[in-house]
Amino acid sequence: MRHGTWSRAVLRTGGDLSRHGRPQLARSRQPQTRRCLNTVAAPAAAAHVTTTTTPATAQQQQQQQQQQQQQQQQQQQHDEQQRPPTGRRLAKETKPFSDFLTDTFHRQHDYLRISVTERCNLRCVYCMPEEGVPLSPTSELLTTPEIVLLSSVFVSQGVTKIRLTGGEPTVRRDIVPLMQQIGALRPRGLRELCLTTNGLSLHRKLDSMVEAGLTGVNLSLDTLDPHMFQVMTRRNGFDAVRKSIDRILELNRLGAGIRFKINCVVMRGRNDAEIVPFVDMTRDLDLEVRFIEYMPFDGNRWNKGKMLPYAEMLDVIRAAHPTLAKVRDHKNDTSKTWHVPGFAGRIGFITSMTHNFCGTCNRLRITSDGNLKVCLFGNTEVSLRDILRRANNGDPIDERALEAMRQIEMDRRQGLADPNTPLGLALNEAELLDVIGMAVKRKKEKHAGIGALEHMKNRPMILIDSPQPLQSVPRLPRAPPMPNRTTLPAFALAPGISRVPTHLFGPSTTTSHHQVRLFSSTALRHGNDNNSNSSSRNDSNDSSNPRPSPSLTHVSPTTGSAHMVSIASKQPTARVARASCTVTFSSPLALRLIRASQVKKGDVLGTARVAGIMAAKRTPDLIPLCHPIALSHVAVEVEPASAADDETVLRVEATVECEGKTGVEMEALTAAGAAALTVYDMCKAVDKAMVIGGLRVVLKDGGKSGRWEMP
């Protein structure tokens, strides 16, 4: 296959697709309203033919005409409801947008992304860590009824677009029935049901998905070269992806109306040479190719040098297509759209790293373990699953449980069940809305910049819409039930609904509940969460200068045990570190003896220098998790303080240099500390009250974080 070309086989069928994407017979039926009009017209014509009628006959005819008119009006109302909404009808029926989904910057969130699985059948280098990710227990993940229930809640508040993501959503066994149930929310306000996929198995399920109401497909494809596809995804499958693309284009030619976009993550030195071939795909094909700036996520070994910024990509395309022109973007578009005049398709750029689109962000995310994530790059998550499952005694809600909960709800409404029973279908809807609303209100104006994002703790991209796999943390006791609320918002369906305390999201209070967690384990849903305060404080910072969330790199997040950090993937760079401390004597006598070389043990300053150099080289033997490093230079200075100071202070400074993969701060600290201890050892016979203090790093240079110097 040549770059930018795809097979153009067209189905030779007599079928057609309606604008809703459902297969229809080529032979259409007459509208029911027309038949109703004909049935009304027939008696009317008969009335004109009849020249003489009795009063009883005239009265009967009048009653028949009234009944027929009522039937006609009812049929017209039914047809109007089934007809796609027009602009006038939308303006008439539009309701004020839900305050629960409106943040403090007046952004209305009508777009919901739901991860339906954490599994994937590819291993893309920028998405999946090479070592893979542990899969969560099935009980921790949202069930199909839970996904549908959450979708229903969000649609009731104004969400008009739902996108199913993963992992890879097509690997979920019940993906088509799930889409059918979500598609059934159209009469309640849902307008778009979309899918993000790698296309590997899409061609086998696409027709059924279109029948279920699929309106848009975003297909991830980073190369047009079958060999490079295997390199970037660590799997075969390019031909299967091509089949899926051909099938989408084929259905669109038959009238399916699927909005089709290809997402390409551009990495310098990997696939940046294929930018122009991707653009050439839009010459004859009605699709949009979107180039995505390479973004940092846990496990993808992000390197700023791999990122090709938006401006450079534009320059590459302009060199091949000088007439490239900007297209006006819609209000909430994530991409900046461009068009080559004469081409059938378009191109776009998702510029999360260099030109964020936070000001018009209307997206919310639900991870596959039921956490609400209000920002792609945020690390604070709110658990909706746990609130939802409280209506089922904390257990996962499957089809059987859902039916039982429906029966309990019906019995409660009819007065056949205890109104205070903790089970029921809509018992926690108001609490869900409260938690959702408070999480949305805490959404920042914009995410962190590139400098902070590359150091910020976040999920691997494969898990950005699914649970962080931390399974070995022991489960804590279930939190006690919260007190019932006395008032009910208009959205609730039944009384007795419990409510989450508002102090849960406060910046200065502690909490014993689980709804907010700073990237903690799914097993840590219940009991005390000591990270609540730090999470709130971090979120209250100025969004223009965010700090990376605190973490201990040498402590395993799953077990709490110590481990050595891997530096295998790092590149060697020049590194320097300087540490200093002081030795303060209780009287000037010791320093005078040192100056005069009258200490019985010999040359104090010279011996301390040698001791510091030797200690720097033995640092890995003393510090358990410190990497062995080939040092290129160690300098230790031990000398009395300046004349302005008291004649009791000896200053120690150690500078260590290397060409390595990790810093040498520990070597510098060890050198300075050992030199100071040597001074103590040689002078303790003269002054046992001397004090070693102020040991610290004063300068560090090199590596990813660059230069740092103590003021």
Summary of the structure (lengths in Angstrom):
residues: 711
radius of gyration: 34.0
end to end distance: 60.5
largest distance: 144.5
contacts: 2181
relative contact order: 0.08
helix: 35%
strand: 17%
